[in-house]
């Protein structure tokens, strides 16, 4: 089978298309013939060595497809089941061995591409808005990169499902139009969102996946005892800062969460996945696929994602 491997941490050129053996299903595992793999910033962090891996390694952490074989001890899944998963290293490949505790069955009516696109980013948006900071009706919520992958989903859930007033940031007129269509009450450029948030009394919460270039302004946009939720670093990692600033700006809260601490328990994983799929079915959440690339073009998919010029979810197509 074909797979994308990294032998040495580096830029997009570090992604190598190689031939490897199809994995065998170990006890508690299934082997999935993959339809799609999600392209995410965490994959870039693995490639760059921000999150170190034993190398060489097949990267990718999200996918969907059909089970072709099951290992000993597997009873809840069978060959032919359509499944999706995240937090499984090695999804940039035509076949992937997946532990059953990471698997979610894809409901009827949800396509493989939507399922692959919804797992990491959809559940991230769900836990950000309903667990990390539970958004309440009419609260002021700032969402950065609101036309992008996670940002667009946070905007939709915060506005359509939870009834908040979303101040969305975007970088182009086309992205501003998209953010409005996702339910944002206000769409601002990165240079104007602080003034808008302060005009509204300050944000109850800022969801910031951009990181380095927006972090300081995000703190300034918060109201007294507001929460800064830093969930990514598309512009670079935030450097260390003086915690005393949280006091002087109004007894603020800052958290740096990751999805995998919110789905470590299988019951929680299933509940969050069900919430996401239910929101899709009810029309509260629209999963937009912004681009589909062949496996051999994984390097270009990551370049495009890092450029912050894309909208929606990027996928690798793995079907032959």
C-alpha positions as CSV (number, residue, x, y, z in Angstrom):
1,X,0.0,0.0,0.0
2,X,1.0,3.6,-0.3
3,X,1.6,5.8,2.7
4,X,3.2,9.2,3.6
5,X,6.1,8.9,6.0
6,X,8.4,11.3,7.7
7,X,12.0,10.2,8.2
8,X,13.4,13.5,9.4
9,X,11.5,16.5,10.9
10,X,11.3,19.4,8.5
11,X,9.2,21.3,6.0
12,X,6.6,19.9,3.6
13,X,9.4,18.3,1.6
14,X,9.9,15.9,4.5
15,X,6.7,14.1,3.5
16,X,7.7,11.0,1.5
17,X,5.3,8.8,-0.5
18,X,6.4,5.2,0.1
19,X,5.2,1.6,-0.3
20,X,4.7,-0.4,2.9
21,X,3.0,-3.6,3.9
22,X,-0.7,-3.5,4.7
23,X,-1.1,-3.8,8.5
24,X,-2.4,-7.0,10.2
25,X,-5.2,-6.6,12.8
26,X,-3.7,-7.2,16.2
27,X,-5.9,-8.1,19.2
28,X,-8.3,-5.2,19.9
29,X,-7.7,-3.6,16.5
30,X,-9.3,-3.5,13.1
31,X,-7.8,-2.7,9.7
32,X,-9.7,0.0,7.7
33,X,-9.5,0.5,4.0
34,X,-9.5,4.3,4.2
35,X,-11.6,6.6,2.1
36,X,-10.3,9.9,3.4
37,X,-7.8,11.3,5.8
38,X,-8.2,14.7,7.4
39,X,-5.4,17.3,7.0
40,X,-4.9,19.1,10.3
41,X,-2.4,21.4,12.0
42,X,-1.4,18.7,14.4
43,X,-0.1,16.8,11.3
44,X,2.2,19.8,10.6
45,X,3.3,19.9,14.2
46,X,4.3,16.2,13.9
47,X,6.1,16.8,10.6
48,X,8.0,19.8,12.1
49,X,8.9,18.0,15.3
50,X,6.9,20.3,17.5
51,X,5.3,17.1,18.7
52,X,8.2,14.7,18.5
53,X,7.7,11.2,17.1
54,X,9.9,8.1,16.8
55,X,11.0,8.3,13.2
56,X,10.4,7.1,10.5
57,X,6.6,7.5,11.1
58,X,3.5,7.5,9.0
59,X,1.7,10.7,10.0
60,X,-2.0,11.7,9.9
61,X,-4.4,11.5,12.8
62,X,-7.9,11.3,11.4
63,X,-9.8,9.3,8.9
64,X,-12.8,7.3,7.7
65,X,-13.4,4.2,5.7
66,X,-14.6,0.6,5.8
67,X,-13.4,-2.2,8.0
68,X,-11.8,-5.0,6.0
69,X,-10.5,-7.2,8.8
70,X,-10.8,-7.5,12.6
71,X,-8.4,-8.7,15.2
72,X,-8.9,-11.2,18.0
73,X,-11.3,-10.1,20.8
74,X,-13.2,-7.6,18.6
75,X,-16.9,-8.0,18.9
76,X,-18.6,-4.6,18.5
77,X,-17.3,-4.1,14.9
78,X,-17.3,-6.3,11.8
79,X,-15.9,-6.2,8.3
80,X,-18.0,-3.9,6.2
81,X,-18.8,-1.4,8.9
82,X,-18.2,2.2,8.0
83,X,-16.2,3.9,10.7
84,X,-14.4,7.2,11.5
85,X,-11.7,8.0,14.0
86,X,-9.3,10.6,15.3
87,X,-6.2,10.4,17.5
88,X,-4.9,7.5,15.5
89,X,-1.4,8.0,14.2
90,X,-0.9,6.8,10.6
91,X,-3.9,7.8,8.6
92,X,-2.0,9.2,5.7
93,X,-2.1,5.7,4.2
94,X,-4.4,3.5,2.1
95,X,-5.0,1.2,5.0
96,X,-4.8,1.9,8.7
97,X,-4.8,-0.3,11.8
98,X,-7.2,1.3,14.4
99,X,-7.8,0.3,18.0
100,X,-11.5,-0.3,18.6
101,X,-11.6,2.1,21.5
102,X,-11.0,5.0,18.9
103,X,-13.7,3.9,16.5
104,X,-17.0,5.5,15.9
105,X,-19.6,4.0,13.5
106,X,-20.7,6.5,10.8
107,X,-24.5,7.0,10.9
108,X,-26.6,6.4,7.8
109,X,-26.9,9.7,5.9
110,X,-23.4,10.8,6.8
111,X,-20.9,10.4,3.9
112,X,-17.3,9.2,4.4
113,X,-15.9,12.6,3.5
114,X,-18.1,14.5,5.9
115,X,-17.4,11.9,8.7
116,X,-13.6,12.3,8.2
117,X,-13.9,16.1,8.2
118,X,-16.1,16.1,11.3
119,X,-14.1,14.0,13.7
120,X,-11.2,16.1,14.9
121,X,-12.5,19.6,14.1
122,X,-16.2,18.8,14.8
123,X,-15.5,17.3,18.2
124,X,-13.0,20.1,18.9
125,X,-15.7,22.7,18.3
126,X,-18.1,20.7,20.4
127,X,-15.9,20.4,23.4
128,X,-14.7,24.1,23.1
129,X,-18.2,25.5,23.1
130,X,-20.0,23.1,25.4
131,X,-17.3,21.9,27.9
132,X,-14.2,24.0,27.9
133,X,-16.2,27.2,28.1
134,X,-19.9,26.4,28.0
135,X,-21.3,29.2,25.8
136,X,-24.6,30.7,26.9
137,X,-27.3,32.5,25.0
138,X,-26.5,36.1,24.1
139,X,-22.9,36.0,25.4
140,X,-20.2,37.7,23.3
141,X,-17.9,35.2,21.7
142,X,-14.9,36.1,19.6
143,X,-13.9,33.4,17.1
144,X,-10.6,33.8,15.1
145,X,-10.2,32.4,11.6
146,X,-14.0,32.0,11.5
147,X,-14.0,30.8,7.9
148,X,-11.4,28.1,8.5
149,X,-11.8,24.5,9.7
150,X,-12.4,24.7,13.4
151,X,-13.3,28.4,13.4
152,X,-16.2,27.9,11.1
153,X,-17.6,25.0,13.2
154,X,-17.2,27.0,16.5
155,X,-19.0,29.9,14.9
156,X,-21.9,27.7,13.9
157,X,-22.3,25.9,17.2
158,X,-21.9,29.1,19.2
159,X,-24.5,31.0,17.2
160,X,-26.9,28.5,15.7
161,X,-27.0,25.9,18.6
162,X,-26.2,28.0,21.7
163,X,-27.5,31.4,20.7
164,X,-24.4,33.5,21.3
165,X,-23.4,36.7,19.5
166,X,-20.3,35.8,17.6
167,X,-17.6,38.4,16.6
168,X,-15.8,36.6,13.8
169,X,-12.4,37.5,12.5
170,X,-11.4,36.9,8.9
171,X,-8.8,38.2,6.5
172,X,-10.6,38.6,3.2
173,X,-14.0,39.7,1.9
174,X,-14.9,36.2,0.7
175,X,-14.1,34.8,4.1
176,X,-16.1,37.5,5.8
177,X,-19.1,36.5,3.7
178,X,-18.6,32.8,4.7
179,X,-18.4,33.8,8.4
180,X,-21.7,35.6,8.1
181,X,-23.3,32.6,6.5
182,X,-22.1,30.5,9.5
183,X,-24.1,32.8,11.8
184,X,-21.6,35.4,13.0
185,X,-23.3,38.6,14.2
186,X,-20.3,40.7,13.5
187,X,-17.4,40.1,11.1
188,X,-14.2,42.0,11.7
189,X,-10.6,42.2,10.4
190,X,-7.9,41.2,12.8
191,X,-7.1,44.9,13.4
192,X,-10.7,45.8,14.4
193,X,-12.1,43.0,16.4
194,X,-10.9,44.3,19.8
195,X,-12.8,47.6,19.3
196,X,-15.9,45.7,18.3
197,X,-15.7,43.4,21.4
198,X,-15.1,46.3,23.7
199,X,-18.0,48.2,22.2
200,X,-20.2,45.2,23.1
201,X,-18.9,45.2,26.7
202,X,-16.0,42.8,26.2
203,X,-16.0,39.1,25.1
204,X,-17.0,36.4,27.6
205,X,-14.7,34.1,25.7
206,X,-12.2,34.2,22.9
207,X,-11.6,31.1,20.8
208,X,-8.1,31.5,19.3
209,X,-6.5,29.0,17.0
210,X,-4.2,31.5,15.4
211,X,-1.9,31.9,18.3
212,X,1.2,34.1,18.2
213,X,-0.1,37.1,16.2
214,X,-3.6,37.4,17.9
215,X,-2.9,36.3,21.5
216,X,-2.2,39.8,23.0
217,X,-5.2,41.4,21.3
218,X,-7.4,38.5,22.3
219,X,-6.6,39.1,26.0
220,X,-7.4,42.8,25.5
221,X,-10.8,41.9,24.0
222,X,-12.0,40.0,27.1
223,X,-14.3,41.5,29.7
224,X,-13.6,41.1,33.4
225,X,-13.1,37.4,34.3
226,X,-13.4,36.5,30.7
227,X,-11.7,33.3,29.3
228,X,-9.0,33.0,26.7
229,X,-9.2,29.6,25.0
230,X,-6.0,29.1,23.0
231,X,-6.5,25.9,21.0
232,X,-3.9,26.2,18.2
233,X,-1.0,28.2,16.8
234,X,-1.5,28.7,13.1
235,X,0.7,31.8,13.1
236,X,3.2,30.3,15.5
237,X,3.4,29.2,19.1
238,X,2.7,31.9,21.8
239,X,5.9,32.8,23.7
240,X,5.9,32.8,27.5
241,X,4.1,35.8,29.0
242,X,3.8,37.5,32.4
243,X,0.9,35.9,34.3
244,X,0.4,39.2,36.2
245,X,-1.2,40.5,33.0
246,X,-4.2,38.3,33.7
247,X,-4.7,40.3,36.9
248,X,-4.3,43.7,35.4
249,X,-6.6,43.0,32.5
250,X,-9.4,41.9,34.8
251,X,-8.7,38.6,36.5
252,X,-8.8,36.7,33.2
253,X,-8.6,33.0,32.7
254,X,-6.4,31.3,30.0
255,X,-6.5,27.6,29.0
256,X,-4.7,25.6,26.3
257,X,-6.9,22.6,25.8
258,X,-6.6,19.7,23.4
259,X,-9.4,17.4,22.2
260,X,-7.7,14.2,23.3
261,X,-8.1,15.1,27.0
262,X,-11.8,15.5,26.3
263,X,-12.3,12.1,24.6
264,X,-9.8,10.0,26.5
265,X,-12.8,8.1,28.0
266,X,-14.7,6.0,25.4
267,X,-18.1,7.1,26.8
268,X,-17.1,10.7,26.3
269,X,-15.8,10.0,22.8
270,X,-19.1,8.4,21.8
271,X,-21.2,11.2,23.3
272,X,-19.2,14.0,21.6
273,X,-19.3,12.2,18.2
274,X,-23.0,11.7,18.6
275,X,-23.5,15.3,19.4
276,X,-21.6,16.3,16.3
277,X,-23.4,13.9,14.0
278,X,-26.8,15.0,15.5
279,X,-25.9,18.7,14.9
280,X,-25.1,17.9,11.3
281,X,-28.4,16.1,10.9
282,X,-30.4,19.0,12.5
283,X,-28.7,21.5,10.3
284,X,-26.9,23.2,13.2
285,X,-23.5,22.3,11.8
286,X,-22.5,22.4,8.1
287,X,-19.2,20.6,7.3
288,X,-17.6,22.2,4.3
289,X,-14.9,20.4,2.5
290,X,-12.6,23.0,1.2
291,X,-10.3,20.8,-0.9
292,X,-9.6,17.1,-1.6
293,X,-6.0,16.1,-2.6
294,X,-4.6,12.8,-3.7
295,X,-2.3,11.1,-1.2
296,X,0.8,12.0,-3.3
297,X,0.0,15.7,-2.9
298,X,-0.1,15.6,0.9
299,X,2.8,18.1,0.9
300,X,0.7,20.6,-1.0
301,X,-2.3,20.1,1.2
302,X,-0.2,21.0,4.2
303,X,1.3,24.0,2.5
304,X,-2.2,25.2,1.7
305,X,-3.4,24.7,5.2
306,X,-0.5,26.5,6.7
307,X,-1.0,29.5,4.3
308,X,-4.3,30.3,6.1
309,X,-5.8,31.0,2.7
310,X,-8.1,28.0,2.7
311,X,-11.7,27.7,3.9
312,X,-13.3,24.6,5.2
313,X,-11.7,21.2,5.8
314,X,-8.9,19.8,3.7
315,X,-8.9,16.0,3.0
316,X,-6.7,13.4,1.3
317,X,-8.6,11.0,-0.9
318,X,-7.3,7.5,-0.4
319,X,-9.7,5.5,-2.5
320,X,-8.1,3.8,-5.5
